[in-house]
Amino acid sequence: LVGLYMAIVMDLLIYFGKQHYGSTAVGSSIGLSAFALMLIVSAYECRSVSGSVLTVHTFDNAKMNSTAAAELLLAVMITEMDLFNRLLKTTPLTSPQFGLSVASAVLLLILWEIGKLIARRR
């Protein structure tokens, strides 16, 4: 279900970018950033089938934390650095555009936590 959510969200973000900003490149850049951020959420959520990530124990793995930090940095760099813009055919994003990427990752976190809450109650 997570993969389906991610695919639908990325398609919607690309469509939104094309319709609202008149550019498929903007939509693709928002979608790519969202994908990178959703991978970070997924990495932490997959550590436990029913345990919440909203605890201090979530961040007890230094290697995982440094990997997530590097991925977060790359999620920003893929749209903000000229090298990545040329290599990946991305475009710089405004704060509201990047906010859409963040919002899709936060929504994934919320939905996943609701699913885990339901699993714990069974």
C-alpha positions in Angstrom: 0.0 0.0 0.0 2.9 2.4 0.7 4.2 1.9 -2.8 0.8 2.6 -4.2 0.5 5.8 -2.1 3.9 7.0 -3.2 3.2 6.3 -6.9 -0.2 8.1 -6.7 1.3 11.1 -4.9 4.2 11.5 -7.3 1.8 11.3 -10.3 -0.4 13.9 -8.7 2.5 16.2 -7.9 3.8 16.0 -11.5 0.3 16.8 -12.8 -0.1 19.6 -10.3 3.2 21.1 -11.3 2.2 21.0 -15.0 -1.2 22.5 -14.4 -0.4 25.0 -11.6 3.1 26.1 -12.6 2.9 25.3 -16.3 5.9 23.1 -16.1 6.4 19.3 -16.1 9.9 20.0 -14.8 8.6 21.7 -11.7 6.2 18.9 -11.1 8.9 16.3 -11.6 11.2 18.1 -9.3 8.5 18.3 -6.6 7.8 14.6 -7.1 11.4 13.6 -6.9 11.9 15.5 -3.7 8.8 14.0 -2.3 10.0 10.5 -3.2 13.3 11.1 -1.4 11.6 12.3 1.7 9.0 9.5 1.7 12.0 7.0 1.5 13.3 8.5 4.8 9.9 8.1 6.4 9.7 4.5 5.1 13.1 3.6 6.4 12.1 4.6 10.0 8.6 3.1 9.8 9.9 -0.3 8.5 11.9 -0.8 11.6 8.9 -2.2 13.4 5.6 -3.7 12.2 3.5 -2.3 15.0 5.8 0.0 17.0 5.4 3.8 16.6 8.3 5.9 15.3 7.1 8.7 17.6 9.4 7.6 20.4 12.9 8.4 21.5 14.0 4.9 20.5 13.4 5.7 16.9 16.8 7.6 16.7 18.9 5.1 18.6 20.8 3.9 15.5 23.5 6.3 14.6 24.2 4.8 11.2 20.5 5.0 10.3 20.4 8.6 11.4 23.5 9.6 9.4 22.1 7.9 6.3 18.7 9.7 6.8 20.5 13.0 7.2 22.5 12.4 4.0 19.4 11.5 2.2 17.6 14.6 3.5 20.6 16.7 2.3 20.4 15.1 -1.1 16.7 15.6 -1.3 17.3 19.4 -1.1 20.4 19.3 -3.3 18.7 17.5 -6.3 16.6 20.6 -6.9 18.9 23.3 -5.7 22.4 22.5 -7.1 23.1 23.3 -10.7 25.0 20.0 -11.2 22.0 18.0 -10.1 19.7 20.2 -12.2 21.6 19.4 -15.3 22.2 15.8 -14.5 18.6 14.9 -13.4 16.8 17.6 -15.4 15.3 19.1 -12.2 14.6 22.7 -11.5 15.0 24.8 -8.4 11.9 24.8 -6.1 10.3 27.6 -4.2 9.5 27.1 -0.5 5.8 26.4 -1.2 6.8 23.9 -3.9 9.2 22.1 -1.6 6.5 22.3 1.1 4.3 20.0 -1.1 7.1 17.4 -1.0 7.4 17.7 2.8 3.6 17.5 3.1 3.4 14.3 1.2 6.0 12.7 3.4 4.3 13.9 6.6 1.0 12.5 5.3 2.7 9.2 4.7 4.0 9.3 8.3 0.5 10.0 9.6 -1.2 7.3 7.6 1.4 4.7 8.5 1.1 5.6 12.2 -2.7 5.2 11.9 -2.2 1.8 10.4 0.2 0.8 13.2 -2.2 2.0 15.8 -4.9 -0.2 14.3 -2.5 -3.2 14.2 -1.6 -2.7 17.9 -5.3 -2.7 18.9 -5.9 -6.1 17.2 
